[in-house]
Amino acid sequence: MAARHTLSAGVSARRPRILVVDDSKMQRKILSASLLRQGYIVDVAAGGQEALALCEANPPDLVLSDWMMPGMDGLEFCKRFRAMERDGYGYFILLTSKSEKGAVARGLDNGADDFLTKPVYVDELRARITAGERILEMQRQLSEQNRVISRTLTELQGLYDALDNDLIEAKKLQQSLVRDRYRRFGNADLSLLLRPSGHVGGDLVGFFPVGKTRLGIYAIDVSGHGISSALMTARLAGYLSATTPDQNVALYETEEGAYAMHPPDQVIGRLNRLVLEEMETEHYFTMLLADVDLASGRVRLAQAGHPHPLVQRADNRIELIGAGGLPVGLIEDAAFDRFEIDLNKGDRLLLYSDGITECPDAGGGYFEEEGLIRLARDLHHLPGREFLEAMVWTLAESTGSEDFPDDISAALLEF
């Protein structure tokens, strides 16, 4: 018959619950009396089946079970005890007169944590129970830490999901900075490409009309990646706005009320001062700025650390032009050189970021300028938008992935 012994109300209920299982009534009384005196909550059972029912109703923290019992012995009870679902760990001590190593190994293999040899001495019982309590406390602390980690991971996942949603919206906003991916300007076509390596990036390409016969085109690559770089590109887009020419640092209003463009090198110089004097940022950026005369094909350019512009002639000859120059936002009063080219019918001008030339290939190298020249020659027959799409496809094939390590951007002017 199962029985349960409890302490008086003055004893802390935080003490472990111990289940004593033995077919000897006298042994149950001796063990339970000793444990009650030490302040534990004690349940008793006369056999394995009865003990399993008690474990279902009130899972014990620690079990003292005799090995040799009629019906279900202590070893089988231990195996079934270990198979039960429970919140915490249960410490299991087998009571046995067996002392040979083979028996001890069998007990450990079936889930026992410790052994007590009969007859049981009070001091040894207390020591083994205390050792079990230490294990249970360590397990409790570990479980609590795991719960804290689980809650923290759940909270972090929620924050990550919220941030990911914000970044998706940020990507839409950044892509909206390049509203027109293709535009025809009389006898010239302009195609734009913007492909961040993550949700958002530091590349930007764009244009702004200057009256009816001129066009400003720019390509920018802000240092770093991610949100801070994207915020920098958004601010720069405002400085070169096509919709609010009065706020565009490249433009000035003439006496006749029309807008004209400052020389590109002076515009980059002004941006350099703005970054150093007004923006509290550690970012710098490279830039190409072109002033295109749509009537004559004359192009004035300034280069600030950006990759060399590529000119592709109608007969498929290719030139890389420019002297490189310093990035914007590093040195006060930096000087930026201006140079000019003439575009004729069928010629192209490509402004591009180093995400293209520094794109890795499957062989462990990089695409580099030579790879871009080969690609431009191979794709010479394709018009602007198709050219840029084929270029991205070729880069993805070369590197073996569509997830590029750096932002990719380009502006292609076909005259």
ABEGO torsion letter per residue (X at the ends): XBBBBBBBAABBAABBBBBBBBABAAAAAAAAAAAAAAGBBBBBBABAAAAAAAAAABBBABBBBBABBBEBBAAAAAAAAAABBBABBBBBBBBBABABAAAAAAAAAAGBABBBBOBBBAAAAAAAAAAAAAAAAAAAAAAAAAAAAAAAAAAAAAAAAAAAAAAAAAAAAAAAABABABBBBEABBBBBBBBBABABBABBBBBBBBEAABBBBBBBBBBEBEAAAAAAAAAAAAAABAABAAABAABBBBAAGBBBBBBAAAAAAAAAAAAAAABBBABBBBBBBBBBBAAAGBBBBBBBGBBBBBBBBAAGBBBBBEAGEBBBGABBGBBBBBBBBBBBBGBBBBBBBAAAAABBBAAGBBAEAAAAAAAAAAAAABBAAAAAAAAAAAAAAAAGBABBABBBBBBBBBX
